[in-house]
Amino acid sequence: MRIKPDQDRSNPVDVFEEGDPEPEPKPSVLGRRSYVDDILVTGDSWDSMCNRVDKLLDVSGRWNLSISVAKSYWDRRKVAYLGHEVSSVGLEAKPKELDAFANLPFPTKLEAMQSFLGGLNYCSRFIEDFAVYAAILDELREADFHEIAKLDA
């Protein structure tokens, strides 16, 4: 299902409510459209979640998709999904990842700073006032790093 740019996204339709794929104008590459590694199905109740799983299985069968039962998890209150912890509360950062960023040494070169900011951007929603700090660090130039190196010497 595609959402047009001018379409209201405040009340998204569950992807399995309609169940019919959009017709693709381009031919597939190697006979495949995409590779899906993780699918998260939630529900307000066990019955709601089971109904959604039924829809998923129905659509998967029509689209010739396979699902590994051995790799499936059921009735989880919190799951690791796409690099985050997901629960009924919402998204949470993985504490180990935040600790890893907190313990990194300050970058000493411009490229290292840009790489550092790219990594932090992944966790930005969990860092209070991230945009303020990132803007300041993003304004650093190579000359600034030379000045920092002189101070450390």
N, C-alpha and C positions, 0 to 999 in steps of 0.2 A: 504494500500500500504506500503510495507516495503522498506527501503533504506538500501542497503548492506553497510558494513563498508568501502569498497573501492570505493563506488559510489560517484561521484561528487555531492555535495549538494548545489552548488552555484546557481543553477536555479531549485528550488524545484517545483514539479508538484503539482497543486492544488489537494487536496485529492478527490474532486468530479469530476475531469476531466475523470477519468477512471470509477469510480462508482462501481467497482466490488470488493468485499472483498477478501482478501487472504484466501485460504483454511486453516483452523485451524487443526493441527494434533491432538490436545488434545481435549477431550470431555469438554463441558461446565460444569460449576458448577451451580447447581440449575437451569439449563436451561438458564442461562444468560452468556453473554460474558463480558460485562462491563456496567458501569453506567456512563452516560455522563450528567453532570449537566449544563454546559455552552457551547454554540457553538457561535462563533463570525464569522459572514460573512461580508466581506468588498468588496468594489468595487471602481474603479476609477470614476464611474458615477452611477447614479440611475439605468440605464439599465443594467450595468455590475453587480451590486449587485443583481438586480432582477433575472438575468440569473443564478447566483450562488445559490440563494435561490431556484429557480426551480429545479436545479440539486440536492440540498440538500433534497428537498421534495421528489423527485423521488427516490433517494437512500434510504431515510428513509422508504418509502413505501415498497421497495424491501427487506429491512432488518427488517421489522416489528418494526420500531422505532416510537415512538409518540413524537410530539412536541406540547407544550402548547402554543397556540396562546395568551392566557391571560397573560402569563409570558414573551411574546416576546416584544422587543423594536425595533422601526424602525427609520431610518434617524437620528441617533445620531452622532454628531461630535466628542464626547468623551464619552467613557464608562468605568465603573469600571469592570475589567475583571481579574479574578485570582489574586486578590490582588494588581493590578496596574491600572493606568489610561492609556487607549489606545486611540490614535487618529492618524490622518494622519501623525503627527510628529513622532510618535513612542510610546515607553513605557515611562511613567512618574511615579515617586513615588507618593503615596498619601501623601499630606502634613501632615495630622493628624498622620500617622504612623511614619514619620520622626521626627515630634515633640515629639511623645511618646518616641522614642529612645533617642533623645537629652536630655530629661528631666529625664531619668533613673539615679539613683545614681550609682556611680562606684561600680562594684562588689567587695565584700570583701572576697570571697572564690573562690577557683579554679573552682568548679562545676558551680558556678554562672557566672564566666567569660566565661566558655565554652558554657553555655546556651545563654549568651549575644552575643557572637560571632556567634552562630548559627542563632540567630534572625537577627543580622546585615548582615549576609551573604545573607539573602533574599533581602535586599535592596542594596547590594554591588555595583551594576552597577550604582547607583546614588550617590555614595560617592567617591569623587575624591581621588586618591591614597589609596583606601581601602586596597589593598594588603599589602602595607607598614605598615600601622597601625595594621592590623590584625596579621601580622607576629610577630610584637613586642609583642602584647597582648597574642598571642598564645604561646609564649616562656615562659610566666610566670608560675611558679611552686608554689606548696603549700607553700614552704618555703618563697617565695617572699611575699605572703599574710600575713604570720606571721610577717615579717619585717614591712610591711605597717601598720599592727595593732599596733605594738610597737610605731611607729612614731605618730600615732593618739592618743595614750594613754597619 
